[in-house]
Amino acid sequence: MKRILISFPVVLSMICAVGLFAASPAEQQLAEAIKAPGLSVVHLWAPWCSNCQAELKSGGWLKIVKENPTTKFCFVSVWNGGDDGRAMLTKFQLVDQPNVTIVADPGPRSGDGKIKRFLDLPLSWIPTTWVFKGGDLRYALNYGEVRFDTLQQFLADSNSEWSH
């Protein structure tokens, strides 16, 4: 049997490379934000997506953001070549809301480089909406447009005290 020896600097470089490329800057930023006490909503979307456009046009996002001022809303543009979609979010009055953060994943829209996980959760469709409380995932809407009455109920349920 032939032994292959790898030098310590090579191994260290490999470990560092894995750590450096494990999470995008957007993921790193949001991973810290969702750990804070209280509720955080992470909404993965893209300006070119017709389902995402329909959600914005309904006015549901602006309404729910305004009705939940202590909840942090993070709009993450994915599969959009690094563009954060700020122009479209401005059109629907979300950019200037104090509880809204806007970030973009730098990845491409298609091909092998397209992200398939975000915050270590599967991402296979947009829009995707996740509700976190203190870093724990409470609800995941992983396929298609959100019903805002349902999302509001999820926020209320996440804030309630569970006695059993």
C-alpha positions as CSV (number, residue, x, y, z in Angstrom):
1,M,0.0,0.0,0.0
2,K,1.3,3.4,-1.0
3,R,1.1,6.2,1.5
4,I,0.5,9.8,0.5
5,L,1.9,12.4,2.7
6,I,0.4,15.9,2.7
7,S,2.3,18.6,4.4
8,F,0.8,20.5,7.3
9,P,0.6,23.9,5.4
10,V,-1.3,22.1,2.6
11,V,-3.8,20.6,5.1
12,L,-4.1,24.0,6.9
13,S,-4.8,25.7,3.6
14,M,-7.5,23.2,2.7
15,I,-9.2,23.7,6.1
16,C,-9.1,27.5,5.7
17,A,-10.4,27.3,2.2
18,V,-13.5,25.3,3.3
19,G,-14.1,27.7,6.1
20,L,-13.8,30.7,3.8
21,F,-16.2,29.5,1.1
22,A,-18.7,27.9,3.4
23,A,-21.0,31.0,3.7
24,S,-21.5,34.0,1.5
25,P,-21.2,37.5,3.1
26,A,-25.0,37.7,3.0
27,E,-25.3,34.4,5.0
28,Q,-22.7,35.6,7.5
29,Q,-24.5,38.9,8.1
30,L,-27.9,37.2,8.5
31,A,-26.6,34.3,10.6
32,E,-25.6,36.9,13.3
33,A,-28.8,38.9,12.9
34,I,-31.2,36.0,13.3
35,K,-29.5,35.0,16.6
36,A,-30.7,38.1,18.3
37,P,-33.7,37.8,20.6
38,G,-37.0,38.4,18.9
39,L,-38.4,37.5,15.5
40,S,-36.6,37.6,12.2
41,V,-38.1,36.9,8.8
42,V,-35.7,35.9,6.0
43,H,-37.3,36.3,2.6
44,L,-35.4,34.9,-0.4
45,W,-36.5,36.4,-3.7
46,A,-35.4,37.9,-7.0
47,P,-36.7,40.9,-8.9
48,W,-37.1,38.8,-12.1
49,C,-39.3,36.2,-10.4
50,S,-43.0,36.6,-11.3
51,N,-44.1,35.1,-8.0
52,C,-41.9,37.5,-6.0
53,Q,-43.3,40.4,-8.1
54,A,-46.8,39.3,-7.3
55,E,-46.1,39.3,-3.6
56,L,-44.7,42.9,-3.8
57,K,-47.6,44.2,-6.0
58,S,-50.2,42.9,-3.5
59,G,-48.8,45.3,-0.9
60,G,-48.7,42.4,1.6
61,W,-45.0,42.9,2.4
62,L,-45.3,46.6,3.2
63,K,-48.3,46.0,5.3
64,I,-46.8,43.1,7.3
65,V,-43.5,45.0,7.8
66,K,-45.4,48.1,9.1
67,E,-47.7,46.0,11.4
68,N,-44.7,44.2,13.0
69,P,-42.2,47.0,13.8
70,T,-40.2,44.8,16.3
71,T,-39.7,42.0,13.8
72,K,-36.6,42.2,11.6
73,F,-37.3,41.5,7.9
74,C,-34.4,40.5,5.7
75,F,-34.9,40.6,2.0
76,V,-32.2,38.4,0.3
77,S,-31.9,38.6,-3.4
78,V,-30.7,35.2,-4.7
79,W,-30.0,33.8,-8.1
80,N,-29.6,37.4,-9.3
81,G,-25.9,37.8,-10.0
82,G,-25.3,39.8,-6.9
83,D,-27.9,42.5,-7.5
84,D,-29.9,43.2,-4.3
85,G,-33.1,44.2,-6.0
86,R,-33.1,47.5,-4.1
87,A,-34.7,49.4,-7.1
88,M,-37.8,47.1,-7.0
89,L,-38.0,47.2,-3.2
90,T,-37.8,51.0,-3.4
91,K,-40.8,51.0,-5.8
92,F,-42.8,49.2,-3.1
93,Q,-41.7,51.4,-0.2
94,L,-39.7,48.7,1.6
95,V,-36.2,50.2,1.5
96,D,-36.8,53.0,4.0
97,Q,-38.5,50.8,6.6
98,P,-36.4,50.8,9.8
99,N,-36.9,47.0,10.4
100,V,-35.9,46.0,6.9
101,T,-32.4,44.8,5.8
102,I,-31.6,44.2,2.1
103,V,-28.8,42.0,1.0
104,A,-27.8,40.0,-2.0
105,D,-26.1,36.6,-2.5
106,P,-23.4,37.1,-5.0
107,G,-24.0,33.8,-6.8
108,P,-25.2,33.4,-10.3
109,R,-28.8,32.7,-11.4
110,S,-28.1,29.3,-12.9
111,G,-25.5,26.6,-13.4
112,D,-23.2,24.8,-10.9
113,G,-22.5,28.0,-9.0
114,K,-26.2,28.6,-8.1
115,I,-26.7,28.3,-4.4
116,K,-28.8,25.4,-3.2
117,R,-28.5,26.1,0.5
118,F,-28.8,29.4,2.5
119,L,-28.2,29.6,6.3
120,D,-27.6,25.8,6.0
121,L,-31.2,25.3,4.9
122,P,-32.2,23.9,1.5
123,L,-33.1,26.5,-1.2
124,S,-34.8,25.1,-4.2
125,W,-37.5,27.7,-5.1
126,I,-38.2,31.4,-4.7
127,P,-39.8,33.0,-3.1
128,T,-38.9,31.3,0.1
129,T,-39.7,32.7,3.5
130,W,-38.4,31.6,6.9
131,V,-39.4,32.8,10.4
132,F,-36.7,32.6,13.1
133,K,-36.9,33.4,16.8
134,G,-33.6,33.8,18.7
135,G,-31.8,31.9,16.0
136,D,-34.2,28.9,15.9
137,L,-36.2,28.3,12.8
138,R,-39.9,28.4,13.7
139,Y,-41.6,28.2,10.2
140,A,-40.4,27.6,6.7
141,L,-42.4,28.5,3.6
142,N,-40.2,26.9,1.0
143,Y,-42.4,26.9,-2.1
144,G,-44.0,29.9,-3.6
145,E,-45.9,33.0,-2.7
146,V,-46.7,33.6,1.0
147,R,-50.2,34.2,2.2
148,F,-49.8,37.2,4.5
149,D,-52.5,36.3,6.8
150,T,-50.7,32.9,7.4
151,L,-47.4,34.7,7.9
152,Q,-49.0,37.0,10.4
153,Q,-50.3,34.0,12.3
154,F,-46.9,32.4,12.2
155,L,-45.4,35.6,13.7
156,A,-48.0,35.7,16.4
157,D,-47.5,32.0,17.2
158,S,-43.8,32.4,17.4
159,N,-44.2,35.2,19.9
160,S,-46.6,33.4,22.1
161,E,-45.5,31.5,25.2
162,W,-45.9,27.8,24.9
163,S,-47.0,26.1,28.1
164,H,-46.8,22.5,26.9
